[in-house]
Amino acid sequence: MSPNPLPAMPGPRWLWGLAALLLGALCIYVYQAIAAGDQAMKGALLGGMAAAGATALGTVPLLLSRSYSQRFIDTMMGFGAGVMLAASAFSLILPALNAAGDQGSGAWGASGLVGLGILLGAGALFFIDRLTPHEHFVKGVEGSRSRAMRRAWLFVLAIMLHNFPEGLAIGVAFAGTDSIGAQSLAAGISIQDLPEGMVVALALHSAGYSRKLSAGIAILSGLIEPLAAVLGVMVLGLSAALLPWGLAAAAGAMLFVISHEIIPESHRQGHESWATGGLLIGFVLMMVLDTALS
């Protein structure tokens, strides 16, 4: 029996139209932020858009009909995990500890607050992961509800679960007082999004979708990052006391994605050594960028 055909999907014109609409709305937000002099919102939007642009740039090899070995893809995924791991530690957790201390918490109090924030952020992603029907690149489709959903949009939901905490981390970082650290975090996430955009587009293409549609979905998914960055600034704008909690929660969400999705996927094809090497290089590179620019 022949396998079931892939479900019908909206054409690339629909995807590009929606992407153009979202980009237009973001441009309006950028203009308003600049006009109002809100540097945190401006930085978060620009940082999030840079990350989205990096995701789009990562799809170029697929559009140029370039192909890469699975070993290279796994190495780049490990590299991305290393960048995110260092960003969580140096751009989110350490600033969260400092912010808690500046607000009057002692060493134990700051550590406890940040630790609880990390667990809350990771727990929120775990809760979303369990309740949202989506597709793991490692495990396949989960649950009876998932099987009824179109495969391509399962991919999109999974990608958004990856990109949302990254965008949120950018916004939370720019809402703080360390603008240089926020810029290095945005740069690190953008570096990580280059291979991620390529991997996502290649995964969709290998599932049977055209090159243009695969690249379009990957590009569209990246737009969640500037939107999440804006949300991070808006939430933390309610109270300065939320800053250490926001930084810690963003770190916890990123740590969950690293452990739950990226590392298992990079090890699935038997290239653990290459993926681990990529992780170490990515971690060191992001650590140097973060500490040298601070």
Phi, psi and omega in degrees: 000133181287148180296155179298137178292155178293143181294154178295141182235154174301144182291165179302329180297321178297317180295315181293326177296316178294319178299318179296321178297314179295319179296322177297317178297320179295322179297323177296316178299319180298315180299315181295321179295318179295317181296324181276351180074020179277097184290326179295314179295319179299312181296319180295317179297313181294320178296317178294321178291327176296319177295318177297321177296323178294321176300316178297319180298328180293342180276351184302317179304323178293318180294333178270010177065029176272145178235149182229154179288156178296328179296318178295316180299315180295323177297318180291326176295319175298320177301315178298321178297321179295319177298314180294323180296314178293321178297321178298318184285307191270334183257349182235305186291311180297315175298328178295318177298317179295319180295319178297321178295320179295335180272004173107359179283142174284184183300313180291320180295317179295316180297317180295319179298312182293320178299317178294322178297320177298315180294323179294318179296315178293321179296323178296317177294322177297318179297314178296319181298323182282326186268334183271121176291119181208185184237122171282138175293339182270311191265343184089190185289140182248135168078157182293325179295325182296322183295337181276349182269155180292137188299319184297321180284340169295319176299315182299317178298318179297319180295320179296324176299329177284315190280331184300310180295332177293312178296319179299320179297321178297313180297316180297320181295317180289338176286345178278195184258350182263087183292326179293317177297323178295320179294320179292325177296314179299320178295318180296317179294323177296319177299318179294328183286341178300303177293330180295317177300320179294315182296317181297314180297319179294323180296317179293320180294321179293338178279355174116003181270156183294163180298315182294318180293319179298314179294321180297318179294318180297317179295316180299320181296330180292340181290349176293337185290310176296327177295317178293325178297318177298317179299319179299317179293319182296317181294314182287342176291345180290326181198134178295336180294342180279350186302305181298324178296317180294316178299314181294318180296320177297320178296316179298320178296318179293320178297323178297315181297318180300310185283323188275332187238302194289309182296313177302320180293321181291341180261355190294326187267009177088017180250045184301318183297316179294318179296320179294320176299318177297320179299315181296317179296317179298319180297313182296317180299313181293323178298316179296315179300317183291313183284327181287328182273348183284000000 
